[in-house]
């Protein structure tokens, strides 16, 4: 018997930063995001010899452990080891675990958190646990952020678990995922006008987020003011989306990017600013680097008559245009007969 799982990657439109502790516990944060047809995938096959074998094809790594071995966090597949420990998967008779993703870590699409959601889904299914979506997302967050101490916010785990267009509120005592009823014509218009450009650079988001936190400690009033402005803008962007105010949506992407860059000097740099400037001059109404910043994918909103011009300009500057579509589904696990 094979257990399979997939969880989508996400585009974050607005609100990133307000989901990073301690701000949610103080004032409550919110994000507007949507999942796309790029996924993290996993397959688990049971064994009976007490061996846990992991193949992470994207990283070119393959490791094996005994169910009685001590699992040490040493920088090698720590996400997987932490999930095994948290879900008590060593109590099994062993398994083979195969993992891969449609985007590399550091792409800004939440790929690491999507992989953690996949791991929770696979091991939950193997152990016959009955977590609901909120419990899966929370467990993925706890393993990644608390057990492993990887800096970051809360949105990626919830976005990947639930899927679709979401306005997610991070309150001091709970998370509320508001799944938006975005009609097919709105989805199609966004896909028609949005451009996703890979800059060719990956980045470690933890360093950027740590810098944001240090600035928060050093200049709390100014940081709080910016986070409040981002939070208000996120609600405004959600309303523009639902009202079909597409040009306003595109311009709000720009406004959010300008605010976000003020949270840390490491979110952008001269080369990213140059890319974005060229995109604007070619006709983009707005845009931003996805994720924490520093590299990865540049998301641009263009009027339909300008999209090809912007795409060609980005390609001239060394970017790769990535085709994508929005997907409504979140984490999916299933079983099939297998050897």
C-alpha positions as CSV (number, residue, x, y, z in Angstrom):
1,X,0.0,0.0,0.0
2,X,1.3,3.5,-0.9
3,X,0.2,6.7,0.8
4,X,0.5,9.8,-1.4
5,X,0.1,13.5,-0.6
6,X,0.4,16.8,-2.3
7,X,0.1,20.4,-1.0
8,X,0.1,23.5,-3.2
9,X,2.5,26.4,-3.1
10,X,1.2,29.9,-2.6
11,X,1.4,33.5,-3.8
12,X,1.2,36.0,-1.0
13,X,-0.4,39.3,-2.2
14,X,-0.3,41.3,1.0
15,X,0.1,41.1,4.7
16,X,3.5,39.3,5.0
17,X,5.2,40.5,8.1
18,X,2.0,40.9,10.1
19,X,1.9,37.1,10.6
20,X,5.4,37.0,12.2
21,X,5.5,36.9,16.1
22,X,5.2,38.9,18.2
23,X,2.9,41.1,16.2
24,X,0.0,38.7,15.9
25,X,0.0,38.2,19.7
26,X,0.0,42.0,20.2
27,X,-2.4,43.4,17.6
28,X,-3.4,40.5,15.3
29,X,-2.2,40.2,11.7
30,X,-3.7,39.3,8.4
31,X,-2.7,38.1,4.9
32,X,-4.3,37.8,1.5
33,X,-2.9,34.8,-0.4
34,X,-3.8,32.2,-3.0
35,X,-2.5,28.8,-3.9
36,X,-1.2,27.9,-7.4
37,X,-0.7,24.8,-9.5
38,X,2.8,24.1,-8.2
39,X,3.1,21.5,-5.4
40,X,5.1,19.7,-2.9
41,X,4.7,15.9,-3.3
42,X,5.3,12.9,-1.1
43,X,4.9,9.1,-1.2
44,X,5.2,6.8,1.8
45,X,5.6,3.0,1.4
46,X,5.5,0.8,4.5
47,X,8.3,-1.5,5.4
48,X,8.6,-4.3,7.9
49,X,12.3,-4.3,8.7
50,X,12.5,-1.3,11.0
51,X,14.3,1.0,8.4
52,X,13.2,4.5,7.6
53,X,14.6,5.5,4.2
54,X,14.1,9.1,2.9
55,X,14.8,10.2,-0.7
56,X,14.6,13.9,-1.3
57,X,15.1,14.1,-5.0
58,X,15.2,17.9,-5.3
59,X,18.1,18.0,-2.9
60,X,19.9,15.0,-4.2
61,X,19.8,13.4,-0.8
62,X,19.0,9.9,0.3
63,X,19.4,8.8,4.0
64,X,18.3,5.8,6.1
65,X,17.7,5.5,9.8
66,X,16.6,2.7,12.1
67,X,13.4,3.1,14.0
68,X,15.5,2.9,17.2
69,X,18.2,5.4,16.0
70,X,18.5,8.8,17.7
71,X,17.5,11.5,15.2
72,X,19.9,14.5,15.5
73,X,19.2,17.9,13.9
74,X,22.4,18.4,12.0
75,X,21.2,20.4,9.0
76,X,20.5,17.3,6.9
77,X,16.8,16.8,6.2
78,X,15.9,18.2,9.6
79,X,12.3,19.0,8.5
80,X,11.7,15.3,7.9
81,X,13.4,14.2,11.2
82,X,11.3,16.8,13.2
83,X,8.1,15.5,11.6
84,X,9.0,11.9,12.3
85,X,9.7,12.8,16.0
86,X,6.6,14.9,16.4
87,X,4.2,12.3,15.0
88,X,6.0,9.4,16.7
89,X,6.6,7.7,13.3
90,X,9.4,5.7,14.8
91,X,6.8,3.5,16.4
92,X,6.1,2.1,12.9
93,X,7.8,-1.0,11.4
94,X,9.6,1.4,9.0
95,X,8.9,3.1,5.7
96,X,10.3,4.5,2.5
97,X,9.6,8.2,2.0
98,X,9.9,9.9,-1.4
99,X,9.7,13.7,-1.6
100,X,9.9,16.4,-4.2
101,X,8.7,19.9,-5.0
102,X,7.9,22.1,-8.0
103,X,10.0,24.9,-6.6
104,X,13.3,25.1,-4.7
105,X,13.6,26.3,-1.1
106,X,14.1,30.1,-1.1
107,X,11.8,30.7,-4.1
108,X,9.4,32.8,-2.0
109,X,6.5,30.5,-2.8
110,X,6.4,28.8,0.6
111,X,7.8,25.5,-0.7
112,X,9.4,24.5,2.6
113,X,6.2,24.9,4.5
114,X,4.2,23.1,1.9
115,X,6.6,20.2,2.2
116,X,6.1,20.2,6.0
117,X,2.3,20.1,5.3
118,X,2.9,17.1,3.0
119,X,5.0,15.3,5.7
120,X,2.3,15.9,8.3
121,X,-0.3,14.6,5.9
122,X,1.6,11.4,5.1
123,X,2.6,10.6,8.7
124,X,-0.9,11.4,9.9
125,X,-2.4,9.0,7.3
126,X,0.1,6.3,8.2
127,X,-0.7,6.5,11.9
128,X,-4.5,6.8,11.3
129,X,-4.7,10.2,13.1
130,X,-7.7,12.4,12.4
131,X,-6.4,16.0,12.4
132,X,-8.6,18.6,10.8
133,X,-7.2,21.3,8.5
134,X,-6.6,23.7,11.4
135,X,-4.8,21.0,13.4
136,X,-2.6,20.0,10.4
137,X,-1.6,23.6,9.7
138,X,-0.9,24.3,13.4
139,X,1.2,21.2,13.7
140,X,3.2,22.0,10.6
141,X,3.8,25.5,12.0
142,X,4.9,24.1,15.4
143,X,7.3,21.6,13.9
144,X,8.9,24.2,11.5
145,X,9.0,27.3,13.6
146,X,9.1,26.1,17.2
147,X,10.7,22.6,17.2
148,X,13.3,23.5,14.6
149,X,13.5,27.3,15.4
150,X,13.2,28.3,11.7
151,X,12.3,32.0,11.6
152,X,9.1,32.8,9.8
153,X,5.4,33.6,9.9
154,X,2.2,31.6,10.1
155,X,0.7,32.1,6.7
156,X,2.5,29.4,4.6
157,X,1.3,26.4,6.5
158,X,-2.3,27.5,6.6
159,X,-2.3,28.6,3.0
160,X,-1.0,25.3,1.8
161,X,-3.3,23.2,4.0
162,X,-6.5,25.0,3.1
163,X,-5.8,26.0,-0.5
164,X,-7.6,28.5,-2.7
165,X,-8.0,32.3,-2.1
166,X,-7.8,33.1,1.6
167,X,-7.9,36.1,3.8
168,X,-6.2,34.7,6.9
169,X,-6.4,36.4,10.3
170,X,-3.8,35.7,13.0
171,X,-5.3,36.7,16.3
172,X,-3.6,36.4,19.7
173,X,-5.5,33.2,20.6
174,X,-6.4,31.6,17.3
175,X,-6.1,31.7,13.5
176,X,-9.2,32.2,11.3
177,X,-9.0,31.2,7.6
178,X,-11.6,33.1,5.6
179,X,-11.9,31.2,2.4
180,X,-13.0,33.7,-0.2
181,X,-15.6,33.0,-2.8
182,X,-13.7,34.3,-5.8
183,X,-15.7,33.8,-8.9
184,X,-14.2,32.2,-12.0
185,X,-14.1,35.4,-14.0
186,X,-12.0,37.1,-11.2
187,X,-9.6,34.2,-11.2
188,X,-9.3,34.2,-15.0
189,X,-8.7,38.0,-15.0
190,X,-6.0,37.7,-12.4
191,X,-4.3,34.9,-14.4
192,X,-4.6,36.9,-17.5
193,X,-2.9,40.0,-16.1
194,X,-0.4,38.6,-13.5
195,X,3.1,37.8,-14.5
196,X,5.4,35.6,-12.4
197,X,9.1,36.1,-13.1
198,X,11.8,34.0,-11.6
199,X,14.8,36.2,-10.8
200,X,17.2,33.3,-10.7
201,X,18.1,34.0,-7.1
202,X,17.1,32.1,-4.0
203,X,17.4,33.4,-0.6
204,X,17.3,32.4,3.1
205,X,14.2,34.0,4.5
206,X,15.3,33.4,8.1
207,X,18.0,36.1,7.9
208,X,15.6,38.6,6.5
209,X,12.9,37.9,9.1
210,X,15.5,38.0,11.9
211,X,16.5,41.4,10.7
212,X,12.8,42.5,10.8
213,X,12.6,41.3,14.3
214,X,15.7,43.2,15.4
215,X,14.4,46.4,13.9
216,X,11.1,45.8,15.7
217,X,13.0,45.7,19.0
218,X,15.2,48.7,18.1
219,X,12.4,50.9,16.7
220,X,9.1,49.5,17.8
221,X,6.9,52.5,17.2
222,X,8.0,52.9,13.6
223,X,7.7,49.2,12.9
224,X,4.3,49.0,14.5
225,X,3.1,51.9,12.3
226,X,4.3,50.2,9.2
227,X,2.7,46.9,10.2
228,X,-0.6,48.6,10.9
229,X,-0.5,50.2,7.5
230,X,0.2,46.9,5.8
231,X,-2.6,45.3,7.7
232,X,-5.1,48.0,6.6
233,X,-3.8,47.8,3.0
234,X,-4.4,44.0,3.0
235,X,-8.1,44.4,3.9
236,X,-8.3,47.1,1.2
237,X,-6.7,44.7,-1.4
238,X,-9.1,41.9,-0.4
239,X,-12.1,44.3,-1.0
240,X,-10.7,45.5,-4.3
241,X,-10.3,41.8,-5.4
242,X,-13.9,40.9,-4.5
243,X,-15.3,44.1,-6.2
244,X,-13.4,43.3,-9.4
245,X,-11.4,46.6,-9.1
246,X,-8.4,45.0,-10.9
247,X,-6.3,48.1,-11.6
248,X,-6.7,49.1,-7.9
249,X,-5.6,45.7,-6.9
250,X,-2.5,46.0,-9.1
251,X,-1.6,49.4,-7.7
252,X,-2.1,48.1,-4.1
253,X,0.5,45.5,-4.8
254,X,2.9,48.3,-5.4
255,X,1.9,50.2,-2.3
256,X,2.3,47.0,-0.2
257,X,5.8,46.4,-1.7
258,X,6.9,50.0,-0.8
259,X,5.7,49.5,2.8
260,X,7.2,46.1,3.1
261,X,10.6,47.3,2.0
262,X,10.6,49.6,5.0
263,X,10.5,46.7,7.4
264,X,14.1,45.6,6.5
265,X,16.9,46.8,4.3
266,X,17.4,43.1,3.3
267,X,14.0,42.6,1.7
268,X,15.2,44.3,-1.5
269,X,18.5,45.5,-3.0
270,X,19.7,47.5,-6.0
271,X,19.3,44.7,-8.5
272,X,15.7,43.9,-7.4
273,X,14.8,47.6,-7.4
274,X,16.2,47.9,-10.9
275,X,14.2,44.9,-12.2
276,X,11.1,46.3,-10.7
277,X,11.8,49.8,-12.1
278,X,12.2,48.3,-15.6
279,X,8.9,46.4,-15.2
280,X,7.1,49.6,-14.2
281,X,8.5,51.5,-17.2
282,X,7.4,48.7,-19.5
283,X,3.8,49.1,-18.2
284,X,3.4,47.1,-14.9
285,X,0.9,48.7,-12.6
286,X,2.5,47.1,-9.5
287,X,4.2,44.2,-8.1
288,X,6.4,42.7,-5.4
289,X,8.9,40.0,-4.5
290,X,7.0,37.0,-3.2
291,X,7.7,35.7,0.2
292,X,10.1,37.3,2.7
293,X,12.0,39.1,-0.1
294,X,15.7,39.1,-1.2
295,X,15.1,37.0,-4.3
296,X,12.9,34.3,-5.7
297,X,9.9,35.3,-7.8
298,X,8.8,38.8,-8.8
299,X,5.0,39.0,-9.1
300,X,3.8,41.8,-11.4
301,X,0.3,43.0,-12.3
302,X,0.1,44.3,-15.9
303,X,-2.8,45.6,-18.0
304,X,-3.5,43.1,-20.7
305,X,-2.1,45.3,-23.4
306,X,1.2,45.7,-21.5
307,X,1.8,42.2,-20.3
308,X,3.7,40.9,-23.3
309,X,5.9,44.0,-23.3
310,X,6.7,43.6,-19.6
311,X,7.4,39.9,-20.1
312,X,9.8,40.5,-22.9
313,X,11.6,43.2,-20.9
314,X,11.9,40.8,-17.9
315,X,13.3,38.1,-20.2
316,X,15.8,40.6,-21.7
317,X,17.0,41.2,-18.1
318,X,17.6,37.5,-17.4
319,X,14.3,36.5,-15.7
320,X,12.4,33.4,-16.5
321,X,8.6,33.7,-17.0
322,X,6.8,31.0,-15.1
323,X,3.4,29.9,-16.2
324,X,0.9,29.3,-13.4
325,X,-2.7,29.0,-12.6
326,X,-4.6,29.3,-9.3
327,X,-5.8,26.1,-7.7
328,X,-8.6,25.8,-5.2
329,X,-7.5,22.7,-3.4
330,X,-5.2,22.4,-0.4
331,X,-3.5,19.3,1.2
332,X,-4.7,16.1,-0.4
333,X,-3.7,12.6,0.8
334,X,-4.8,9.3,-0.7
335,X,-3.9,5.6,-0.8
336,X,-3.3,3.3,-3.7
337,X,-2.3,-0.4,-4.1
338,X,1.4,-0.7,-4.6
339,X,4.4,-3.1,-4.3
